[in-house]
Amino acid sequence: MRAFARRPAVVAALAAVLVALGAAGAPRAADPPLHLVLTPSQKPTDLIASGEEFGRALARLLDRPVRVTVASDYAAVVEALRNRTADLAWVHPAGYVLANREAKARIVAKNLWHGKATFTSRFYVRRDSGLTRVEELRGKTIAFVDPASTSGYVYPMVLLIRRGLVRNRDPKTFFREVVFAGSHDAGMRALLNGHVDALASFDMAREQYLKDPAERERIAWVAETEPIPEAGIAARDGLDPATFARVRAALLKLRGPEYAALLKRIYDIDGFEPAEDREYDPVRAAMDELGFRPR
């Protein structure tokens, strides 16, 4: 009788254990992939290969899939955040300001680049041109990168405006011909091959894109802008706070020897550090000076 009396309790306990085991073993609903879109500041085919590798590394740290694509141009990055077709975007400084103004995007983490969190833009020329001052570029041909590029248009144009070299914010009032190369590496090649007389690009473009020392020696620069704060990865408006925090924490872990080669391949960076929106106020001021306005 005592054994019989205890059977309901034993059965109930066993059932509770089985339910618990079943719950622990049941797969939870999988999180949908996060979509990271990349700014096409260099050759897209190279960028997508390293970008997909970066996405896999980030996914491992997040324990969530990450899908990576390269935008067709700089403006498309902002559109992806505005339309919420992208959750994250690797942006340049002016791109972040536009995304914040137009799509309410928020900066997650900024790049560390060659040990620092700022860079500059330079006006490059061929050394054998004899050009030594930016004023001597009047009537010459120039390659900018993209109308929304920070170092490939915004800051170089502000320098020209402040020196009184262009009128009405129009580069054609100073240069004979203006082209947009679409990427920094394409612009550097155009200059090296004699297709343009000058190039506006970031301060390490020569070292990053010209691996042959003899080619590097052929390129000089004649003017440099004030420091520009590094950008990095921004999140779309509406991304839930927990995911935002997890992405930031994961990005801060992407540094050191394990990730050094990957980070160098994708945007030649060292890692990430936290960033706040107010750090981009100087970029906002430069864009306002150039006439950028939110839509």
GIHU-V324321 format. One record per residue. N is the residue number from 1. RES is the residue in one small letter. SS is DSSP state (hx for helix, st for strand, lp for the rest). PHI is phi in radians with two decimals (* if undefined). PSI is psi in degrees with one decimal (* if undefined). Layout:
n=N res=RES ss=SS phi=PHI psi=PSI
n=N res=RES ss=SS phi=PHI psi=PSI
This chain:
n=1 res=m ss=lp phi=* psi=-41.0
n=2 res=r ss=hx phi=-1.11 psi=-42.2
n=3 res=a ss=hx phi=-1.11 psi=-42.8
n=4 res=f ss=hx phi=-1.11 psi=-39.9
n=5 res=a ss=hx phi=-1.13 psi=-29.3
n=6 res=r ss=hx phi=-1.49 psi=-14.7
n=7 res=r ss=hx phi=-1.02 psi=-42.4
n=8 res=p ss=hx phi=-1.03 psi=-37.8
n=9 res=a ss=hx phi=-1.18 psi=-40.5
n=10 res=v ss=hx phi=-1.12 psi=-45.4
n=11 res=v ss=hx phi=-1.06 psi=-42.9
n=12 res=a ss=hx phi=-1.10 psi=-42.1
n=13 res=a ss=hx phi=-1.14 psi=-42.6
n=14 res=l ss=hx phi=-1.11 psi=-40.4
n=15 res=a ss=hx phi=-1.10 psi=-39.5
n=16 res=a ss=hx phi=-1.12 psi=-39.8
n=17 res=v ss=hx phi=-1.12 psi=-45.2
n=18 res=l ss=hx phi=-1.08 psi=-40.3
n=19 res=v ss=hx phi=-1.09 psi=-42.9
n=20 res=a ss=hx phi=-1.12 psi=-43.3
n=21 res=l ss=hx phi=-1.11 psi=-40.5
n=22 res=g ss=hx phi=-1.10 psi=-40.4
n=23 res=a ss=hx phi=-1.16 psi=-39.5
n=24 res=a ss=hx phi=-1.18 psi=-35.0
n=25 res=g ss=hx phi=-1.49 psi=-13.9
n=26 res=a ss=lp phi=-1.28 psi=131.9
n=27 res=p ss=lp phi=-1.21 psi=136.7
n=28 res=r ss=lp phi=-1.38 psi=160.0
n=29 res=a ss=lp phi=-1.03 psi=128.4
n=30 res=a ss=lp phi=-1.20 psi=137.9
n=31 res=d ss=lp phi=-1.19 psi=140.2
n=32 res=p ss=lp phi=-1.18 psi=154.2
n=33 res=p ss=lp phi=-1.07 psi=144.2
n=34 res=l ss=st phi=-1.46 psi=138.6
n=35 res=h ss=st phi=-1.80 psi=118.2
n=36 res=l ss=st phi=-1.87 psi=122.4
n=37 res=v ss=st phi=-1.87 psi=139.9
n=38 res=l ss=st phi=-1.85 psi=141.9
n=39 res=t ss=lp phi=-1.30 psi=129.4
n=40 res=p ss=lp phi=-1.42 psi=61.3
n=41 res=s ss=lp phi=-1.42 psi=-6.5
n=42 res=q ss=lp phi=-2.48 psi=-177.0
n=43 res=k ss=lp phi=-0.96 psi=118.9
n=44 res=p ss=hx phi=-1.01 psi=-37.3
n=45 res=t ss=hx phi=-1.16 psi=-35.9
n=46 res=d ss=hx phi=-1.25 psi=-39.4
n=47 res=l ss=hx phi=-1.17 psi=-39.7
n=48 res=i ss=hx phi=-1.19 psi=-34.2
n=49 res=a ss=hx phi=-1.13 psi=-49.3
n=50 res=s ss=hx phi=-1.24 psi=-32.2
n=51 res=g ss=hx phi=-1.12 psi=-41.4
n=52 res=e ss=hx phi=-1.15 psi=-36.9
n=53 res=e ss=hx phi=-1.15 psi=-40.7
n=54 res=f ss=hx phi=-1.08 psi=-42.2
n=55 res=g ss=hx phi=-1.04 psi=-39.1
n=56 res=r ss=hx phi=-1.16 psi=-39.9
n=57 res=a ss=hx phi=-1.14 psi=-43.3
n=58 res=l ss=hx phi=-1.14 psi=-39.1
n=59 res=a ss=hx phi=-1.07 psi=-39.5
n=60 res=r ss=hx phi=-1.10 psi=-39.3
n=61 res=l ss=hx phi=-1.27 psi=-31.4
n=62 res=l ss=hx phi=-1.51 psi=-18.3
n=63 res=d ss=lp phi=0.98 psi=44.5
n=64 res=r ss=lp phi=-2.74 psi=138.8
n=65 res=p ss=lp phi=-1.10 psi=147.0
n=66 res=v ss=st phi=-2.26 psi=122.1
n=67 res=r ss=st phi=-1.74 psi=134.5
n=68 res=v ss=st phi=-2.10 psi=133.0
n=69 res=t ss=st phi=-2.36 psi=162.0
n=70 res=v ss=st phi=-1.89 psi=128.8
n=71 res=a ss=lp phi=-1.19 psi=155.7
n=72 res=s ss=lp phi=-1.22 psi=-32.1
n=73 res=d ss=lp phi=-2.76 psi=-178.8
n=74 res=y ss=hx phi=-1.11 psi=-40.2
n=75 res=a ss=hx phi=-1.13 psi=-32.2
n=76 res=a ss=hx phi=-1.14 psi=-24.4
n=77 res=v ss=hx phi=-1.14 psi=-46.1
n=78 res=v ss=hx phi=-1.12 psi=-41.1
n=79 res=e ss=hx phi=-1.07 psi=-39.5
n=80 res=a ss=hx phi=-1.12 psi=-38.1
n=81 res=l ss=hx phi=-1.27 psi=-38.7
n=82 res=r ss=hx phi=-1.12 psi=-43.0
n=83 res=n ss=lp phi=-1.45 psi=-4.4
n=84 res=r ss=lp phi=1.06 psi=26.6
n=85 res=t ss=lp phi=-1.43 psi=-14.1
n=86 res=a ss=lp phi=-2.13 psi=142.7
n=87 res=d ss=lp phi=-1.57 psi=-33.2
n=88 res=l ss=st phi=-2.36 psi=153.2
n=89 res=a ss=st phi=-2.52 psi=137.0
n=90 res=w ss=st phi=-1.54 psi=110.3
n=91 res=v ss=lp phi=-2.05 psi=156.9
n=92 res=h ss=lp phi=-1.60 psi=171.1
n=93 res=p ss=hx phi=-1.02 psi=-48.8
n=94 res=a ss=hx phi=-1.14 psi=-34.9
n=95 res=g ss=hx phi=-1.09 psi=-38.7
n=96 res=y ss=hx phi=-1.15 psi=-45.2
n=97 res=v ss=hx phi=-1.04 psi=-44.2
n=98 res=l ss=hx phi=-1.10 psi=-42.6
n=99 res=a ss=hx phi=-1.16 psi=-35.4
n=100 res=n ss=hx phi=-1.21 psi=-42.8
n=101 res=r ss=hx phi=-1.20 psi=-44.0
n=102 res=e ss=hx phi=-1.67 psi=-24.2
n=103 res=a ss=hx phi=-2.24 psi=2.7
n=104 res=k ss=lp phi=1.04 psi=29.8
n=105 res=a ss=lp phi=-1.19 psi=157.4
n=106 res=r ss=st phi=-2.19 psi=139.1
n=107 res=i ss=st phi=-1.25 psi=135.7
n=108 res=v ss=st phi=-1.73 psi=-53.5
n=109 res=a ss=st phi=-2.69 psi=149.8
n=110 res=k ss=st phi=-1.87 psi=155.4
n=111 res=n ss=st phi=-1.23 psi=146.0
n=112 res=l ss=st phi=-1.81 psi=123.7
n=113 res=w ss=st phi=-2.24 psi=114.3
n=114 res=h ss=lp phi=0.93 psi=41.0
n=115 res=g ss=lp phi=1.38 psi=8.2
n=116 res=k ss=st phi=-2.44 psi=169.1
n=117 res=a ss=lp phi=-2.01 psi=21.1
n=118 res=t ss=st phi=-2.39 psi=163.1
n=119 res=f ss=st phi=-2.62 psi=-179.9
n=120 res=t ss=lp phi=-2.32 psi=175.5
n=121 res=s ss=st phi=-2.05 psi=149.2
n=122 res=r ss=st phi=-2.30 psi=154.3
n=123 res=f ss=st phi=-1.68 psi=113.4
n=124 res=y ss=st phi=-1.69 psi=147.9
n=125 res=v ss=st phi=-2.44 psi=167.8
n=126 res=r ss=st phi=-1.37 psi=136.4
n=127 res=r ss=hx phi=-1.05 psi=-35.2
n=128 res=d ss=hx phi=-1.37 psi=1.1
n=129 res=s ss=hx phi=-1.29 psi=-21.2
n=130 res=g ss=lp phi=1.41 psi=-0.9
n=131 res=l ss=lp phi=-1.32 psi=132.4
n=132 res=t ss=lp phi=-2.26 psi=-10.9
n=133 res=r ss=lp phi=-2.35 psi=147.4
n=134 res=v ss=hx phi=-1.10 psi=-30.6
n=135 res=e ss=hx phi=-1.05 psi=-25.8
n=136 res=e ss=hx phi=-1.34 psi=-3.3
n=137 res=l ss=hx phi=-1.44 psi=-3.5
n=138 res=r ss=lp phi=-1.00 psi=130.3
n=139 res=g ss=lp phi=1.41 psi=4.1
n=140 res=k ss=lp phi=-1.67 psi=176.1
n=141 res=t ss=st phi=-1.78 psi=143.5
n=142 res=i ss=st phi=-2.37 psi=146.8
n=143 res=a ss=st phi=-1.87 psi=117.7
n=144 res=f ss=st phi=-1.59 psi=177.3
n=145 res=v ss=lp phi=-1.68 psi=-56.9
n=146 res=d ss=lp phi=-2.78 psi=145.9
n=147 res=p ss=lp phi=-1.03 psi=-20.0
n=148 res=a ss=lp phi=-1.81 psi=5.6
n=149 res=s ss=lp phi=-1.34 psi=132.2
n=150 res=t ss=hx phi=-1.16 psi=-56.8
n=151 res=s ss=hx phi=-1.52 psi=-16.2
n=152 res=g ss=hx phi=-1.72 psi=5.3
n=153 res=y ss=hx phi=-2.85 psi=-56.0
n=154 res=v ss=hx phi=-1.04 psi=-59.4
n=155 res=y ss=hx phi=-1.19 psi=-39.8
n=156 res=p ss=hx phi=-1.05 psi=-39.6
n=157 res=m ss=hx phi=-1.17 psi=-38.9
n=158 res=v ss=hx phi=-1.08 psi=-40.0
n=159 res=l ss=hx phi=-1.03 psi=-45.4
n=160 res=l ss=hx phi=-1.12 psi=-39.3
n=161 res=i ss=hx phi=-1.11 psi=-46.6
n=162 res=r ss=hx phi=-1.16 psi=-27.3
n=163 res=r ss=lp phi=-1.55 psi=2.5
n=164 res=g ss=lp phi=1.25 psi=26.5
n=165 res=l ss=lp phi=-1.65 psi=-20.1
n=166 res=v ss=lp phi=-2.13 psi=154.7
n=167 res=r ss=st phi=-2.01 psi=146.3
n=168 res=n ss=lp phi=0.95 psi=30.6
n=169 res=r ss=lp phi=1.02 psi=26.8
n=170 res=d ss=st phi=-1.97 psi=112.5
n=171 res=p ss=hx phi=-1.11 psi=-22.0
n=172 res=k ss=hx phi=-1.27 psi=-8.0
n=173 res=t ss=hx phi=-1.41 psi=-5.0
n=174 res=f ss=lp phi=-2.14 psi=-44.7
n=175 res=f ss=lp phi=-1.63 psi=149.5
n=176 res=r ss=lp phi=-1.23 psi=-39.3
n=177 res=e ss=st phi=-2.51 psi=139.9
n=178 res=v ss=st phi=-2.19 psi=127.6
n=179 res=v ss=st phi=-2.21 psi=157.4
n=180 res=f ss=st phi=-1.98 psi=118.0
n=181 res=a ss=lp phi=-1.33 psi=-22.0
n=182 res=g ss=lp phi=1.61 psi=-29.0
n=183 res=s ss=lp phi=-2.67 psi=159.4
n=184 res=h ss=hx phi=-1.17 psi=-41.6
n=185 res=d ss=hx phi=-1.17 psi=-37.9
n=186 res=a ss=hx phi=-1.12 psi=-38.4
n=187 res=g ss=hx phi=-1.12 psi=-41.5
n=188 res=m ss=hx phi=-1.12 psi=-39.5
n=189 res=r ss=hx phi=-1.17 psi=-38.7
n=190 res=a ss=hx phi=-1.08 psi=-40.8
n=191 res=l ss=hx phi=-1.17 psi=-48.2
n=192 res=l ss=hx phi=-1.03 psi=-38.5
n=193 res=n ss=lp phi=-1.50 psi=3.2
n=194 res=g ss=lp phi=1.45 psi=13.7
n=195 res=h ss=lp phi=-1.34 psi=-24.9
n=196 res=v ss=lp phi=-2.38 psi=163.7
n=197 res=d ss=lp phi=-1.57 psi=-22.7
n=198 res=a ss=st phi=-2.62 psi=162.2
n=199 res=l ss=st phi=-2.46 psi=138.5
n=200 res=a ss=st phi=-1.81 psi=120.2
n=201 res=s ss=st phi=-2.78 psi=176.5
n=202 res=f ss=st phi=-1.29 psi=165.6
n=203 res=d ss=lp phi=-1.19 psi=-18.2
n=204 res=m ss=lp phi=-1.96 psi=16.5
n=205 res=a ss=hx phi=-1.07 psi=-40.4
n=206 res=r ss=hx phi=-1.07 psi=-46.3
n=207 res=e ss=hx phi=-1.23 psi=-33.8
n=208 res=q ss=hx phi=-1.32 psi=-36.5
n=209 res=y ss=hx phi=-1.85 psi=-15.5
n=210 res=l ss=lp phi=-1.95 psi=99.4
n=211 res=k ss=lp phi=-1.44 psi=-21.7
n=212 res=d ss=lp phi=-1.42 psi=119.1
n=213 res=p ss=hx phi=-0.98 psi=-32.8
n=214 res=a ss=hx phi=-1.16 psi=-37.1
n=215 res=e ss=hx phi=-1.22 psi=-41.7
n=216 res=r ss=hx phi=-1.00 psi=-41.0
n=217 res=e ss=hx phi=-1.11 psi=-22.1
n=218 res=r ss=lp phi=-1.37 psi=-11.7
n=219 res=i ss=st phi=-1.95 psi=133.5
n=220 res=a ss=st phi=-2.25 psi=173.3
n=221 res=w ss=st phi=-2.29 psi=151.4
n=222 res=v ss=st phi=-2.09 psi=-9.0
n=223 res=a ss=st phi=-2.80 psi=152.4
n=224 res=e ss=st phi=-2.42 psi=140.5
n=225 res=t ss=lp phi=-1.44 psi=175.0
n=226 res=e ss=lp phi=-1.24 psi=164.0
n=227 res=p ss=lp phi=-1.04 psi=144.7
n=228 res=i ss=st phi=-2.03 psi=129.6
n=229 res=p ss=st phi=-1.20 psi=135.5
n=230 res=e ss=lp phi=-1.11 psi=144.7
n=231 res=a ss=lp phi=-1.79 psi=-150.2
n=232 res=g ss=st phi=3.01 psi=-117.0
n=233 res=i ss=st phi=-1.98 psi=128.8
n=234 res=a ss=st phi=-2.00 psi=155.7
n=235 res=a ss=st phi=-1.98 psi=145.7
n=236 res=r ss=lp phi=-1.16 psi=157.4
n=237 res=d ss=lp phi=-1.08 psi=137.3
n=238 res=g ss=lp phi=1.62 psi=-7.8
n=239 res=l ss=lp phi=-1.13 psi=129.4
n=240 res=d ss=lp phi=-1.12 psi=147.0
n=241 res=p ss=hx phi=-0.99 psi=-35.8
n=242 res=a ss=hx phi=-1.14 psi=-42.4
n=243 res=t ss=hx phi=-1.17 psi=-41.5
n=244 res=f ss=hx phi=-0.97 psi=-47.9
n=245 res=a ss=hx phi=-1.14 psi=-39.3
n=246 res=r ss=hx phi=-1.17 psi=-39.2
n=247 res=v ss=hx phi=-1.14 psi=-45.1
n=248 res=r ss=hx phi=-1.05 psi=-45.6
n=249 res=a ss=hx phi=-1.08 psi=-39.7
n=250 res=a ss=hx phi=-1.17 psi=-42.4
n=251 res=l ss=hx phi=-1.09 psi=-37.9
n=252 res=l ss=hx phi=-1.18 psi=-18.2
n=253 res=k ss=hx phi=-1.50 psi=-12.7
n=254 res=l ss=lp phi=-1.47 psi=75.0
n=255 res=r ss=lp phi=-2.74 psi=171.7
n=256 res=g ss=lp phi=1.57 psi=179.4
n=257 res=p ss=hx phi=-0.98 psi=-35.6
n=258 res=e ss=hx phi=-1.05 psi=-34.1
n=259 res=y ss=hx phi=-1.97 psi=0.6
n=260 res=a ss=hx phi=-1.02 psi=-47.5
n=261 res=a ss=hx phi=-1.13 psi=-41.3
n=262 res=l ss=hx phi=-1.10 psi=-47.8
n=263 res=l ss=hx phi=-1.12 psi=-35.3
n=264 res=k ss=hx phi=-1.17 psi=-37.6
n=265 res=r ss=hx phi=-1.20 psi=-37.5
n=266 res=i ss=hx phi=-1.38 psi=-53.3
n=267 res=y ss=hx phi=-2.43 psi=20.8
n=268 res=d ss=lp phi=1.01 psi=43.0
n=269 res=i ss=lp phi=-1.94 psi=169.9
n=270 res=d ss=lp phi=-1.72 psi=-25.2
n=271 res=g ss=st phi=2.81 psi=-156.9
n=272 res=f ss=st phi=-2.32 psi=158.2
n=273 res=e ss=st phi=-2.48 psi=160.4
n=274 res=p ss=st phi=-1.04 psi=151.0
n=275 res=a ss=lp phi=-2.42 psi=152.1
n=276 res=e ss=lp phi=-2.19 psi=151.7
n=277 res=d ss=hx phi=-0.99 psi=-38.8
n=278 res=r ss=hx phi=-1.09 psi=-19.7
n=279 res=e ss=hx phi=-1.14 psi=-16.1
n=280 res=y ss=hx phi=-1.76 psi=11.8
n=281 res=d ss=hx phi=-1.04 psi=-39.0
n=282 res=p ss=hx phi=-1.08 psi=-34.2
n=283 res=v ss=hx phi=-1.20 psi=-39.7
n=284 res=r ss=hx phi=-1.04 psi=-43.0
n=285 res=a ss=hx phi=-1.10 psi=-42.1
n=286 res=a ss=hx phi=-1.11 psi=-41.5
n=287 res=m ss=hx phi=-1.19 psi=-36.8
n=288 res=d ss=hx phi=-1.13 psi=-39.0
n=289 res=e ss=hx phi=-1.11 psi=-32.7
n=290 res=l ss=hx phi=-1.47 psi=-13.8
n=291 res=g ss=lp phi=1.76 psi=10.3
n=292 res=f ss=lp phi=-1.18 psi=135.8
n=293 res=r ss=lp phi=-2.39 psi=147.9
n=294 res=p ss=lp phi=-1.15 psi=151.0
n=295 res=r ss=lp phi=-1.32 psi=*
